Amino acid sequence: MKNQEIDQSIWNNKMYLLLFSSYTISTLGKFFDILAVMLMFSYVWQAEPWLISLNPVAYAVPYALFSQFSGIFVDRGKKVKIILVADLLTAVCTISMIFTFNLWMMLGIIFVRATISTVHFPAQQALVKQVVHEDLLMKAVTLNGTVNQLSKVIGPFVGASIAAAFSP
């Protein structure tokens, strides 16, 4: 395809917009969720600081252990189906957190949920490569990275604002 035939705006690619929107919501939710769980640990269970510190560990360890394998798994599978199943299982884990009244069980659910979500990013990135023209690929990846970094600020800020407005 010649360069003049390519639509130079990534915002006109409906499939990318769908992927970008789902990634934005997922990423914002992840960082919003981390703060919510830490507040539960602190205010509901009145956990010791070292137990509160296990929250980000339960989120991070699955990525350290399984991210390489997740990429291989995603490369061999149907990316849309993998994302859909991972999102559904993540939702089930999130809903189960509402009914958890034990700190250790909560950490276990966080670990399982983080393990499931390790497939989401590589599948999403692989799909972006399939739906975005090569000339716009750098822009798409940059936008995804920007959303990821902004979510690290916006998610906890919004979560803290809501917690301040409504007593934990």
DSSP file (Angstrom, degrees, kcal/mol; ACC not computed):
  #  RESIDUE AA STRUCTURE BP1 BP2  ACC     N-H-->O    O-->H-N    N-H-->O    O-->H-N    TCO  KAPPA ALPHA  PHI   PSI    X-CA   Y-CA   Z-CA
    1    1 A M              0   0    0      0, 0.0     2,-0.1     0, 0.0     5,-0.0   0.000 360.0 360.0 360.0 134.5    0.0    0.0    0.0
    2    2 A K    >>  -     0   0    0      1,-0.1     3,-1.3     3,-0.0     4,-0.6  -0.450 360.0-116.3 -78.7 153.2    1.4    3.4   -0.9
    3    3 A N  G >4 S+     0   0    0      1,-0.3     3,-1.0     2,-0.2    -1,-0.1   0.836 113.3  57.3 -58.9 -35.7    1.8    6.1    1.8
    4    4 A Q  G 34 S+     0   0    0      1,-0.2    -1,-0.3     3,-0.0     4,-0.1   0.716 102.6  56.4 -71.9 -16.1   -0.8    8.4    0.2
    5    5 A E  G <4 S+     0   0    0     -3,-1.3     2,-0.4     2,-0.1    -1,-0.2   0.620  88.7  94.6 -84.5 -13.4   -3.4    5.7    0.4
    6    6 A I  S << S-     0   0    0     -3,-1.0     2,-0.6    -4,-0.6    -3,-0.0  -0.639  81.1-125.0 -84.0 131.0   -3.0    5.3    4.2
    7    7 A D        -     0   0    0     -2,-0.4     5,-0.1     1,-0.1    -2,-0.1  -0.669  21.2-152.3 -71.9 117.8   -5.3    7.3    6.4
    8    8 A Q        +     0   0    0     -2,-0.6     2,-0.6    -4,-0.1    -1,-0.1   0.480  69.3  85.4 -78.4  -2.4   -2.7    9.1    8.6
    9    9 A S    >   -     0   0    0      1,-0.1     3,-1.3     2,-0.0     4,-0.2  -0.887  58.7-162.6-103.9 121.5   -5.0    9.4   11.6
   10   10 A I  G >  S+     0   0    0     -2,-0.6     3,-1.5     1,-0.3     7,-0.2   0.740  87.5  72.2 -68.3 -21.6   -5.0    6.5   14.0
   11   11 A W  G 3  S+     0   0    0      1,-0.3    -1,-0.3     5,-0.1    -3,-0.0   0.571  88.2  61.7 -73.0  -8.8   -8.3    7.9   15.4
   12   12 A N  G <  S+     0   0    0     -3,-1.3     2,-1.0    -5,-0.1    -1,-0.3   0.484  79.0  96.3 -92.0  -4.5  -10.1    6.8   12.3
   13   13 A N    <>  -     0   0    0     -3,-1.5     4,-2.5     1,-0.2     5,-0.2  -0.757  57.7-168.5 -88.9 102.1   -9.3    3.1   12.8
   14   14 A K  H  > S+     0   0    0     -2,-1.0     4,-2.0     1,-0.2    -1,-0.2   0.858  84.3  52.0 -63.3 -37.4  -12.4    1.8   14.6
   15   15 A M  H  > S+     0   0    0      2,-0.2     4,-2.2     1,-0.2    -1,-0.2   0.911 111.2  47.2 -66.8 -41.0  -10.8   -1.5   15.6
   16   16 A Y  H  > S+     0   0    0    115,-0.2     4,-3.5     2,-0.2     5,-0.2   0.916 109.5  54.3 -65.2 -41.3   -7.8    0.3   17.2
   17   17 A L  H  X S+     0   0    0     -4,-2.5     4,-2.5     1,-0.2    -2,-0.2   0.888 108.6  49.4 -59.7 -38.9  -10.2    2.7   19.0
   18   18 A L  H  X S+     0   0    0     -4,-2.0     4,-2.3     2,-0.2    -1,-0.2   0.937 114.6  43.7 -64.5 -46.9  -12.0   -0.3   20.5
   19   19 A L  H  X S+     0   0    0     -4,-2.2     4,-2.5     2,-0.2    -2,-0.2   0.916 114.6  50.0 -62.5 -44.1   -8.7   -1.9   21.6
   20   20 A F  H  X S+     0   0    0     -4,-3.5     4,-2.5     2,-0.2    -2,-0.2   0.907 111.0  49.1 -63.2 -43.0   -7.4    1.4   22.9
   21   21 A S  H  X S+     0   0    0     -4,-2.5     4,-2.4    -5,-0.2     5,-0.2   0.925 112.6  46.7 -63.2 -45.4  -10.6    2.1   24.9
   22   22 A S  H  X S+     0   0    0     -4,-2.3     4,-2.4     1,-0.2    -2,-0.2   0.896 113.3  49.5 -65.8 -38.3  -10.6   -1.4   26.4
   23   23 A Y  H  X S+     0   0    0     -4,-2.5     4,-2.7     2,-0.2     5,-0.2   0.902 110.6  50.7 -65.5 -40.9   -6.9   -1.0   27.3
   24   24 A T  H  X S+     0   0    0     -4,-2.5     4,-2.5     2,-0.2     5,-0.2   0.936 113.0  44.7 -62.6 -47.5   -7.5    2.4   28.9
   25   25 A I  H  X S+     0   0    0     -4,-2.4     4,-2.5     1,-0.2    -2,-0.2   0.925 115.2  48.6 -62.9 -44.8  -10.4    1.2   31.0
   26   26 A S  H  X S+     0   0    0     -4,-2.4     4,-2.0    -5,-0.2    -2,-0.2   0.915 113.9  45.4 -62.5 -44.7   -8.5   -1.9   32.1
   27   27 A T  H  X S+     0   0    0     -4,-2.7     4,-1.7     2,-0.2     5,-0.2   0.911 113.5  48.4 -69.3 -43.0   -5.3    0.0   32.9
   28   28 A L  H  X S+     0   0    0     -4,-2.5     4,-2.2    -5,-0.2     5,-0.2   0.926 112.0  51.1 -61.2 -43.4   -7.1    2.7   34.9
   29   29 A G  H  X S+     0   0    0     -4,-2.5     4,-2.6    -5,-0.2    -2,-0.2   0.874 105.3  56.3 -61.4 -38.4   -9.1    0.0   36.7
   30   30 A K  H  X S+     0   0    0     -4,-2.0     4,-1.7     1,-0.2    -1,-0.2   0.931 112.9  39.0 -61.3 -46.2   -5.9   -1.8   37.7
   31   31 A F  H  X S+     0   0    0     -4,-1.7     4,-1.2     2,-0.2    -1,-0.2   0.800 115.4  52.5 -78.3 -28.1   -4.3    1.2   39.4
   32   32 A F  H  X S+     0   0    0     -4,-2.2     4,-1.8    -5,-0.2    -2,-0.2   0.903 109.8  51.4 -65.7 -42.3   -7.6    2.3   40.9
   33   33 A D  H  X S+     0   0    0     -4,-2.6     4,-2.6    -5,-0.2     5,-0.2   0.862 101.0  59.7 -64.4 -40.5   -8.0   -1.2   42.3
   34   34 A I  H  X S+     0   0    0     -4,-1.7     4,-2.0     1,-0.2    -1,-0.2   0.921 108.6  45.1 -57.4 -44.9   -4.6   -1.3   43.9
   35   35 A L  H  X S+     0   0    0     -4,-1.2     4,-2.4     2,-0.2    -1,-0.2   0.912 110.9  53.5 -66.0 -41.8   -5.4    1.7   46.0
   36   36 A A  H  X S+     0   0    0     -4,-1.8     4,-2.1     1,-0.2    -2,-0.2   0.915 110.1  47.2 -60.1 -43.3   -8.8    0.3   46.9
   37   37 A V  H  X S+     0   0    0     -4,-2.6     4,-2.6     2,-0.2    -1,-0.2   0.903 110.3  52.2 -66.6 -40.3   -7.3   -2.9   48.2
   38   38 A M  H  X S+     0   0    0     -4,-2.0     4,-2.3    -5,-0.2    -1,-0.2   0.891 108.9  50.8 -62.6 -38.1   -4.7   -1.1   50.2
   39   39 A L  H  X>S+     0   0    0     -4,-2.4     4,-3.3     2,-0.2     5,-0.7   0.897 109.5  50.6 -65.2 -39.6   -7.4    1.0   51.8
   40   40 A M  I  X>S+     0   0    0     -4,-2.1     5,-2.2     1,-0.2     4,-1.2   0.931 110.7  49.1 -62.4 -44.4   -9.3   -2.3   52.7
   41   41 A F  I  <5S+     0   0    0     -4,-2.6     6,-3.0     3,-0.2    -2,-0.2   0.919 119.2  39.1 -59.0 -43.4   -6.1   -3.7   54.2
   42   42 A S  I  <5S+     0   0    0     -4,-2.3    -2,-0.2     4,-0.2    -3,-0.2   0.945 129.7  22.8 -74.8 -50.2   -5.5   -0.6   56.2
   43   43 A Y  I  <5S+     0   0    0     -4,-3.3    -3,-0.2    -5,-0.2    -2,-0.1   0.862 128.4  37.2 -92.5 -38.6   -9.0    0.4   57.4
   44   44 A V  I  <<S+     0   0    0     -4,-1.2    -3,-0.2    -5,-0.7    -4,-0.1   0.949 133.9  21.1 -80.9 -51.3  -11.2   -2.7   57.2
   45   45 A W  S   <S-     0   0    0     -5,-2.2    -3,-0.2    57,-0.0    -4,-0.1   0.525  90.3-139.9 -96.1  -6.1   -8.7   -5.3   58.4
   46   46 A Q        -     0   0    0     -6,-0.4    -4,-0.2     1,-0.1    -3,-0.1   0.912  35.6-170.9  45.4  51.5   -6.3   -2.9   60.2
   47   47 A A        -     0   0    0     -6,-3.0    -1,-0.1    -7,-0.1    -2,-0.0  -0.282  25.4-100.9 -72.8 154.9   -3.4   -4.9   58.8
   48   48 A E    >>  -     0   0    0      1,-0.1     4,-2.0    -2,-0.0     3,-0.8  -0.378  37.3-108.1 -68.1 153.4    0.2   -4.4   59.8
   49   49 A P  H 3> S+     0   0    0      0, 0.0     4,-2.1     0, 0.0     5,-0.1   0.851 118.9  56.3 -55.2 -37.4    2.4   -2.4   57.4
   50   50 A W  H 34 S+     0   0    0      1,-0.2     4,-0.5     2,-0.2    -3,-0.0   0.845 107.9  48.8 -67.2 -30.7    4.3   -5.4   56.2
   51   51 A L  H X4 S+     0   0    0     -3,-0.8     3,-0.8     2,-0.2     4,-0.4   0.874 108.7  52.9 -73.0 -37.0    1.0   -7.1   55.3
   52   52 A I  H >< S+     0   0    0     -4,-2.0     3,-1.5     1,-0.2    -2,-0.2   0.877 103.0  59.0 -62.8 -36.7   -0.1   -4.0   53.4
   53   53 A S  T 3X S+     0   0    0     -4,-2.1     4,-0.9     1,-0.3    -1,-0.2   0.698  92.4  68.4 -67.8 -17.6    3.2   -4.2   51.5
   54   54 A L  H <> S+     0   0    0     -3,-0.8     4,-2.7    -4,-0.5    -1,-0.3   0.700  83.5  75.9 -72.7 -18.1    2.3   -7.7   50.2
   55   55 A N  H <> S+     0   0    0     -3,-1.5     4,-1.4    -4,-0.4    -1,-0.2   0.972  99.5  38.0 -58.9 -58.1   -0.5   -6.1   48.1
   56   56 A P  H  > S+     0   0    0      0, 0.0     4,-2.2     0, 0.0    -1,-0.2   0.828 114.6  57.5 -64.7 -27.2    1.8   -4.7   45.4
   57   57 A V  H  X S+     0   0    0     -4,-0.9     4,-2.8     2,-0.2    -2,-0.2   0.924 103.9  51.5 -65.2 -43.0    3.9   -7.9   45.7
   58   58 A A  H  < S+     0   0    0     -4,-2.7    -1,-0.2     1,-0.2    56,-0.2   0.806 113.4  46.3 -64.2 -28.7    0.9  -10.0   44.9
   59   59 A Y  H  X S+     0   0    0     -4,-1.4     4,-0.5    -5,-0.2    -1,-0.2   0.872 119.0  39.4 -75.7 -38.6    0.3   -7.9   41.8
   60   60 A A  H  X S+     0   0    0     -4,-2.2     4,-1.9     1,-0.2     3,-0.5   0.849  99.7  68.0 -86.8 -36.2    3.9   -7.9   40.6
   61   61 A V  H  X S+     0   0    0     -4,-2.8     4,-2.7     1,-0.2     5,-0.3   0.887  96.8  54.7 -58.1 -43.5    5.2  -11.4   41.2
   62   62 A P  H  > S+     0   0    0      0, 0.0     4,-3.2     0, 0.0     5,-0.4   0.893 108.1  50.5 -58.3 -36.9    3.0  -13.1   38.6
   63   63 A Y  H  X S+     0   0    0     -4,-0.5     4,-1.5    -3,-0.5     5,-0.2   0.911 112.1  47.1 -65.4 -40.8    4.3  -10.7   36.0
   64   64 A A  H  < S+     0   0    0     -4,-1.9     4,-0.2     1,-0.2    -1,-0.2   0.889 121.5  36.9 -66.1 -39.0    7.9  -11.5   37.0
   65   65 A L  H  < S+     0   0    0     -4,-2.7     4,-0.2    -5,-0.2    -2,-0.2   0.875 130.6  22.0 -81.3 -38.7    7.2  -15.2   37.0
   66   66 A F  H  X S+     0   0    0     -4,-3.2     4,-2.6    -5,-0.3     5,-0.2   0.514  88.4  94.7-115.9  -6.1    4.8  -15.7   34.0
   67   67 A S  H  X S+     0   0    0     -4,-1.5     4,-1.9    -5,-0.4     5,-0.1   0.874  89.1  50.6 -62.2 -37.6    5.1  -12.8   31.6
   68   68 A Q  H  > S+     0   0    0     -5,-0.2     4,-1.4    -4,-0.2    -1,-0.2   0.924 114.1  44.4 -64.1 -42.5    7.6  -14.6   29.3
   69   69 A F  H  > S+     0   0    0     -4,-0.2     4,-2.6     1,-0.2    -2,-0.2   0.850 108.8  58.2 -69.3 -34.4    5.4  -17.7   29.2
   70   70 A S  H  X S+     0   0    0     -4,-2.6     4,-2.9     1,-0.2    -1,-0.2   0.906 103.3  52.6 -62.4 -42.0    2.3  -15.6   28.6
   71   71 A G  H  X S+     0   0    0     -4,-1.9     4,-2.2     2,-0.2    -1,-0.2   0.902 110.8  46.6 -60.9 -41.9    3.8  -14.1   25.5
   72   72 A I  H  X S+     0   0    0     -4,-1.4     4,-1.3     2,-0.2    -2,-0.2   0.925 112.9  49.8 -65.3 -44.8    4.5  -17.5   24.1
   73   73 A F  H  X S+     0   0    0     -4,-2.6     4,-0.6     1,-0.2     3,-0.4   0.919 111.7  48.3 -59.1 -45.5    1.0  -18.7   25.0
   74   74 A V  H >< S+     0   0    0     -4,-2.9     3,-1.1     1,-0.2    -1,-0.2   0.893 106.1  57.2 -64.3 -41.0   -0.6  -15.6   23.3
   75   75 A D  H 3< S+     0   0    0     -4,-2.2    -1,-0.2     1,-0.3    -2,-0.2   0.809 110.6  44.7 -60.6 -29.1    1.5  -16.0   20.1
   76   76 A R  H 3< S+     0   0    0     -4,-1.3    -1,-0.3    -3,-0.4    -2,-0.2   0.543 111.8  60.7 -92.2  -8.2    0.1  -19.5   19.7
   77   77 A G  S << S-     0   0    0     -3,-1.1     2,-0.8    -4,-0.6     3,-0.1  -0.488  96.1 -81.8-115.0-178.4   -3.5  -18.7   20.4
   78   78 A K     >  -     0   0    0      1,-0.2     4,-2.5    -2,-0.2     5,-0.2  -0.774  39.0-153.0 -86.3 112.7   -6.4  -16.6   19.2
   79   79 A K  H  > S+     0   0    0     -2,-0.8     4,-2.6     1,-0.2     5,-0.2   0.865  89.2  50.0 -60.2 -43.8   -5.7  -13.2   20.7
   80   80 A V  H  > S+     0   0    0      1,-0.2     4,-2.5     2,-0.2    -1,-0.2   0.920 113.4  47.0 -63.2 -43.2   -9.3  -11.9   20.9
   81   81 A K  H  > S+     0   0    0      2,-0.2     4,-2.7     1,-0.2     5,-0.3   0.895 111.3  51.9 -65.7 -39.4  -10.5  -15.1   22.6
   82   82 A I  H  X S+     0   0    0     -4,-2.5     4,-2.7     2,-0.2    -2,-0.2   0.929 111.6  46.4 -62.4 -45.5   -7.6  -14.9   25.1
   83   83 A I  H  X S+     0   0    0     -4,-2.6     4,-2.8     2,-0.2     5,-0.2   0.926 113.3  49.6 -62.8 -44.3   -8.4  -11.3   26.0
   84   84 A L  H  X S+     0   0    0     -4,-2.5     4,-2.4    -5,-0.2    -2,-0.2   0.938 114.2  43.4 -61.6 -48.4  -12.1  -12.2   26.4
   85   85 A V  H  X S+     0   0    0     -4,-2.7     4,-2.7     2,-0.2     5,-0.2   0.917 114.8  50.2 -64.8 -42.8  -11.5  -15.2   28.6
   86   86 A A  H  X S+     0   0    0     -4,-2.7     4,-2.4    -5,-0.3    -2,-0.2   0.913 111.8  48.0 -62.0 -42.4   -8.8  -13.3   30.6
   87   87 A D  H  X S+     0   0    0     -4,-2.8     4,-2.3    -5,-0.2    -1,-0.2   0.898 112.3  49.0 -66.1 -40.0  -11.2  -10.4   31.2
   88   88 A L  H  X S+     0   0    0     -4,-2.4     4,-2.1    -5,-0.2    -2,-0.2   0.927 113.5  45.9 -64.9 -44.5  -14.1  -12.6   32.2
   89   89 A L  H  X S+     0   0    0     -4,-2.7     4,-2.3     2,-0.2    -2,-0.2   0.880 111.8  52.5 -65.8 -37.0  -11.9  -14.6   34.7
   90   90 A T  H  X S+     0   0    0     -4,-2.4     4,-2.6    -5,-0.2    -1,-0.2   0.905 108.5  50.6 -63.2 -41.3  -10.5  -11.3   36.0
   91   91 A A  H  X S+     0   0    0     -4,-2.3     4,-2.7     2,-0.2     5,-0.2   0.901 108.9  51.4 -63.3 -41.1  -14.0  -10.0   36.5
   92   92 A V  H  X S+     0   0    0     -4,-2.1     4,-2.3     2,-0.2    -2,-0.2   0.921 111.6  47.5 -61.9 -43.6  -14.9  -13.2   38.4
   93   93 A C  H  X S+     0   0    0     -4,-2.3     4,-1.2     2,-0.2    -2,-0.2   0.914 111.9  50.3 -62.9 -42.3  -11.9  -12.7   40.7
   94   94 A T  H  X S+     0   0    0     -4,-2.6     4,-0.7     1,-0.2     3,-0.5   0.922 111.2  47.6 -63.8 -44.3  -12.7   -9.1   41.2
   95   95 A I  H >X S+     0   0    0     -4,-2.7     3,-1.1     1,-0.2     4,-0.6   0.891 107.6  56.5 -63.7 -38.7  -16.3   -9.9   42.2
   96   96 A S  H >< S+     0   0    0     -4,-2.3     3,-0.6     1,-0.3    -1,-0.2   0.779  95.6  66.8 -64.9 -24.1  -15.1  -12.6   44.5
   97   97 A M  H >< S+     0   0    0     -4,-1.2     3,-1.2    -3,-0.5    -1,-0.3   0.816  91.3  62.6 -64.5 -29.4  -13.0  -10.0   46.3
   98   98 A I  H << S+     0   0    0     -3,-1.1    -1,-0.2    -4,-0.7    -2,-0.2   0.849 106.5  43.9 -63.4 -33.4  -16.2   -8.4   47.5
   99   99 A F  T << S+     0   0    0     -3,-0.6     2,-0.5    -4,-0.6    -1,-0.3   0.284  90.2 107.7 -96.9   9.2  -17.1  -11.5   49.4
  100  100 A T    <   +     0   0    0     -3,-1.2    -3,-0.0    -4,-0.1     3,-0.0  -0.770  34.2 170.5 -93.9 127.7  -13.6  -12.1   50.9
  101  101 A F        +     0   0    0     -2,-0.5     2,-0.4   -56,-0.0    -1,-0.1   0.123  56.1  82.7-120.3  19.6  -13.2  -11.3   54.6
  102  102 A N     >  -     0   0    0      1,-0.1     4,-2.2     2,-0.0     5,-0.2  -0.992  67.0-146.0-129.5 127.6   -9.8  -12.8   55.0
  103  103 A L  H  > S+     0   0    0     -2,-0.4     4,-2.2     1,-0.2     5,-0.1   0.882 100.8  49.4 -59.9 -42.5   -6.6  -10.9   54.2
  104  104 A W  H  > S+     0   0    0      2,-0.2     4,-2.0     1,-0.2    -1,-0.2   0.866 110.2  50.5 -68.4 -36.4   -4.7  -14.0   53.1
  105  105 A M  H  > S+     0   0    0      2,-0.2     4,-2.5     1,-0.2    -1,-0.2   0.898 109.0  52.9 -66.0 -39.3   -7.5  -15.1   50.8
  106  106 A M  H  X S+     0   0    0     -4,-2.2     4,-2.6     2,-0.2    -2,-0.2   0.921 108.1  49.8 -61.2 -44.4   -7.6  -11.6   49.3
  107  107 A L  H  X S+     0   0    0     -4,-2.2     4,-2.4     1,-0.2    -1,-0.2   0.893 110.2  51.5 -61.7 -38.8   -3.8  -11.8   48.6
  108  108 A G  H  X S+     0   0    0     -4,-2.0     4,-2.5     2,-0.2    -2,-0.2   0.911 110.2  47.7 -63.5 -42.6   -4.4  -15.2   46.9
  109  109 A I  H  X S+     0   0    0     -4,-2.5     4,-3.0     2,-0.2     5,-0.2   0.905 111.0  51.5 -65.2 -40.9   -7.2  -13.8   44.7
  110  110 A I  H  X S+     0   0    0     -4,-2.6     4,-2.7     2,-0.2    -2,-0.2   0.923 110.8  48.9 -60.2 -44.0   -5.0  -10.8   43.8
  111  111 A F  H  X S+     0   0    0     -4,-2.4     4,-2.3     2,-0.2    -2,-0.2   0.934 113.7  45.3 -61.9 -47.2   -2.2  -13.2   42.9
  112  112 A V  H  X S+     0   0    0     -4,-2.5     4,-2.4     2,-0.2    -2,-0.2   0.928 114.2  49.1 -62.6 -45.3   -4.5  -15.4   40.7
  113  113 A R  H  X S+     0   0    0     -4,-3.0     4,-2.2     1,-0.2    -2,-0.2   0.902 111.6  48.6 -62.9 -41.5   -6.1  -12.4   39.1
  114  114 A A  H  X S+     0   0    0     -4,-2.7     4,-0.6    -5,-0.2    -1,-0.2   0.876 109.9  53.1 -66.0 -36.5   -2.7  -10.9   38.3
  115  115 A T  H >< S+     0   0    0     -4,-2.3     3,-0.9    -5,-0.2     4,-0.3   0.928 110.2  47.5 -62.9 -44.5   -1.5  -14.2   36.9
  116  116 A I  H >< S+     0   0    0     -4,-2.4     3,-1.3     1,-0.2     4,-0.2   0.902 109.0  54.6 -62.0 -41.4   -4.6  -14.3   34.6
  117  117 A S  H >X S+     0   0    0     -4,-2.2     3,-1.0     1,-0.3     4,-0.8   0.579  83.4  85.5 -74.9  -7.4   -4.0  -10.7   33.5
  118  118 A T  T << S+     0   0    0     -3,-0.9    -1,-0.3    -4,-0.6    -2,-0.1   0.757  88.9  53.5 -63.8 -21.1   -0.4  -11.4   32.4
  119  119 A V  T <> S+     0   0    0     -3,-1.3     4,-1.8    -4,-0.3    -1,-0.2   0.678  93.1  74.4 -83.9 -17.1   -1.8  -12.5   29.0
  120  120 A H  H <> S+     0   0    0     -3,-1.0     4,-2.7    -4,-0.2     5,-0.2   0.941  93.8  46.7 -64.9 -50.0   -3.8   -9.3   28.4
  121  121 A F  H  X S+     0   0    0     -4,-0.8     4,-2.7     1,-0.2     5,-0.2   0.937 114.4  44.6 -63.4 -49.5   -0.9   -7.0   27.5
  122  122 A P  H  > S+     0   0    0      0, 0.0     4,-2.2     0, 0.0    -1,-0.2   0.896 115.9  48.8 -63.8 -35.6    0.9   -9.3   25.0
  123  123 A A  H  X S+     0   0    0     -4,-1.8     4,-2.2     2,-0.2    -2,-0.2   0.917 112.7  47.7 -66.7 -41.8   -2.4  -10.2   23.4
  124  124 A Q  H  X S+     0   0    0     -4,-2.7     4,-2.2    -5,-0.2    -1,-0.2   0.917 112.5  48.6 -65.2 -43.2   -3.5   -6.6   23.2
  125  125 A Q  H  X S+     0   0    0     -4,-2.7     4,-1.8     1,-0.2    -1,-0.2   0.894 110.8  50.9 -64.6 -39.5   -0.1   -5.6   21.7
  126  126 A A  H  X S+     0   0    0     -4,-2.2     4,-1.1    -5,-0.2    -1,-0.2   0.892 110.1  50.2 -64.9 -38.9   -0.3   -8.4   19.2
  127  127 A L  H  X S+     0   0    0     -4,-2.2     4,-2.0     1,-0.2     3,-0.4   0.889 105.6  56.2 -66.4 -38.6   -3.8   -7.3   18.1
  128  128 A V  H  X S+     0   0    0     -4,-2.2     4,-1.9     1,-0.2    -1,-0.2   0.919 105.0  52.9 -58.7 -42.1   -2.6   -3.7   17.7
  129  129 A K  H  < S+     0   0    0     -4,-1.8    -1,-0.2     1,-0.2    -2,-0.2   0.809 111.3  47.7 -62.9 -28.7    0.0   -5.0   15.3
  130  130 A Q  H  < S+     0   0    0     -4,-1.1    -1,-0.2    -3,-0.4    -2,-0.2   0.810 118.9  35.9 -81.5 -30.7   -2.7   -6.7   13.3
  131  131 A V  H  < S+     0   0    0     -4,-2.0     2,-0.4    -3,-0.1  -115,-0.2   0.594 105.3  72.1-102.8 -11.2   -5.2   -3.8   13.1
  132  132 A V  S  < S-     0   0    0     -4,-1.9     5,-0.1    -5,-0.2  -122,-0.0  -0.882  85.3-113.7-109.0 135.7   -2.9   -0.8   12.8
  133  133 A H    >>  -     0   0    0     -2,-0.4     3,-2.0     1,-0.1     4,-0.6  -0.325  30.2-112.9 -63.1 147.6   -1.0   -0.1    9.6
  134  134 A E  G >4 S+     0   0    0      1,-0.3     3,-0.8     2,-0.2     4,-0.5   0.816 115.9  58.4 -53.0 -36.8    2.8   -0.4    9.9
  135  135 A D  G 34 S+     0   0    0      1,-0.2    -1,-0.3     2,-0.1     4,-0.2   0.734 112.8  39.7 -67.9 -21.5    3.2    3.4    9.4
  136  136 A L  G <> S+     0   0    0     -3,-2.0     4,-2.2     1,-0.1    -1,-0.2   0.369  88.0  96.8-106.8   2.2    1.0    4.1   12.4
  137  137 A L  H <X S+     0   0    0     -3,-0.8     4,-2.6    -4,-0.6     5,-0.2   0.892  81.6  51.5 -63.1 -42.4    2.3    1.3   14.6
  138  138 A M  H  > S+     0   0    0     -4,-0.5     4,-2.3     1,-0.2    -1,-0.2   0.900 110.5  49.8 -61.9 -40.5    4.8    3.5   16.6
  139  139 A K  H  > S+     0   0    0      2,-0.2     4,-2.4    -4,-0.2    -1,-0.2   0.916 111.4  49.2 -63.7 -43.3    2.0    6.0   17.3
  140  140 A A  H  X S+     0   0    0     -4,-2.2     4,-2.2     2,-0.2    -2,-0.2   0.925 112.7  46.1 -63.2 -46.0   -0.3    3.3   18.5
  141  141 A V  H  X S+     0   0    0     -4,-2.6     4,-2.3     1,-0.2    -1,-0.2   0.886 112.4  51.7 -65.2 -38.8    2.3    1.8   20.8
  142  142 A T  H  X S+     0   0    0     -4,-2.3     4,-2.4    -5,-0.2    -2,-0.2   0.905 108.7  50.4 -64.3 -42.0    3.3    5.2   22.1
  143  143 A L  H  X S+     0   0    0     -4,-2.4     4,-2.3     2,-0.2    -2,-0.2   0.908 110.4  49.7 -62.7 -42.0   -0.4    6.0   22.9
  144  144 A N  H  X S+     0   0    0     -4,-2.2     4,-2.2     1,-0.2    -2,-0.2   0.914 111.6  48.6 -63.0 -42.3   -0.7    2.7   24.8
  145  145 A G  H  X S+     0   0    0     -4,-2.3     4,-2.3     2,-0.2    -2,-0.2   0.886 109.9  52.2 -64.0 -38.9    2.4    3.5   26.8
  146  146 A T  H  X S+     0   0    0     -4,-2.4     4,-2.9     2,-0.2     5,-0.2   0.912 109.2  49.5 -63.5 -42.9    1.2    7.0   27.6
  147  147 A V  H  X S+     0   0    0     -4,-2.3     4,-2.3     1,-0.2    -2,-0.2   0.911 109.9  52.1 -61.8 -42.1   -2.1    5.5   28.9
  148  148 A N  H  X S+     0   0    0     -4,-2.2     4,-1.0     2,-0.2    -2,-0.2   0.928 113.8  42.4 -60.2 -46.2   -0.2    3.1   31.0
  149  149 A Q  H  X S+     0   0    0     -4,-2.3     4,-0.5     1,-0.2     3,-0.4   0.906 114.7  49.3 -70.5 -41.7    1.9    5.8   32.6
  150  150 A L  H >X S+     0   0    0     -4,-2.9     4,-3.3     1,-0.2     3,-1.1   0.854 105.2  59.6 -65.3 -33.5   -0.9    8.3   33.1
  151  151 A S  H 3X S+     0   0    0     -4,-2.3     4,-1.8     1,-0.3    -1,-0.2   0.812  95.2  63.0 -64.3 -29.8   -3.0    5.5   34.7
  152  152 A K  H 3< S+     0   0    0     -4,-1.0    -1,-0.3    -3,-0.4    -2,-0.2   0.754 116.3  30.6 -66.3 -22.9   -0.4    5.1   37.4
  153  153 A V  H <X S+     0   0    0     -3,-1.1     4,-1.6    -4,-0.5    -2,-0.2   0.840 124.0  43.5 -97.7 -49.1   -1.1    8.7   38.4
  154  154 A I  H  X S+     0   0    0     -4,-3.3     4,-3.0     2,-0.2     5,-0.3   0.910 108.8  56.4 -69.5 -44.1   -4.8    9.1   37.5
  155  155 A G  H  X S+     0   0    0     -4,-1.8     4,-2.5    -5,-0.3     5,-0.2   0.950 113.2  38.0 -56.3 -56.9   -6.1    5.8   38.9
  156  156 A P  H  > S+     0   0    0      0, 0.0     4,-2.9     0, 0.0    -1,-0.2   0.868 116.0  54.7 -63.6 -34.5   -4.8    6.2   42.5
  157  157 A F  H  X S+     0   0    0     -4,-1.6     4,-2.3     2,-0.2    -2,-0.2   0.940 111.6  43.1 -64.0 -46.4   -5.7    9.9   42.5
  158  158 A V  H  X S+     0   0    0     -4,-3.0     4,-2.5     2,-0.2     5,-0.2   0.920 114.9  51.0 -64.3 -42.9   -9.3    9.2   41.5
  159  159 A G  H  X S+     0   0    0     -4,-2.5     4,-2.4    -5,-0.3    -2,-0.2   0.918 111.4  46.9 -60.3 -44.1   -9.4    6.3   44.0
  160  160 A A  H  X S+     0   0    0     -4,-2.9     4,-2.3     2,-0.2    -1,-0.2   0.873 110.6  53.1 -65.9 -37.6   -8.0    8.5   46.8
  161  161 A S  H  X S+     0   0    0     -4,-2.3     4,-1.9     2,-0.2    -2,-0.2   0.914 111.2  45.8 -63.9 -42.6  -10.5   11.3   45.9
  162  162 A I  H  X S+     0   0    0     -4,-2.5     4,-2.6     2,-0.2    -2,-0.2   0.907 112.2  51.3 -66.5 -41.1  -13.4    8.9   46.1
  163  163 A A  H  < S+     0   0    0     -4,-2.4    -2,-0.2     1,-0.2    -1,-0.2   0.871 110.4  49.4 -63.5 -36.0  -12.1    7.5   49.4
  164  164 A A  H  < S+     0   0    0     -4,-2.3    -1,-0.2     1,-0.2    -2,-0.2   0.862 113.0  46.9 -69.5 -35.2  -11.8   11.0   50.8
  165  165 A A  H  < S+     0   0    0     -4,-1.9     2,-0.5     1,-0.2    -2,-0.2   0.874 121.4  35.7 -73.9 -37.1  -15.4   11.8   49.7
  166  166 A F  S  < S-     0   0    0     -4,-2.6    -1,-0.2    -5,-0.1     0, 0.0  -0.970  96.9-115.3-121.2 116.8  -16.8    8.6   51.1
  167  167 A S              0   0    0     -2,-0.5    -3,-0.1     1,-0.2    -2,-0.0  -0.204 360.0 360.0 -53.2 130.7  -15.3    7.3   54.3
  168  168 A P              0   0    0      0, 0.0    -1,-0.2     0, 0.0    -4,-0.1   0.519 360.0 360.0 -61.7 360.0  -13.5    3.9   53.8
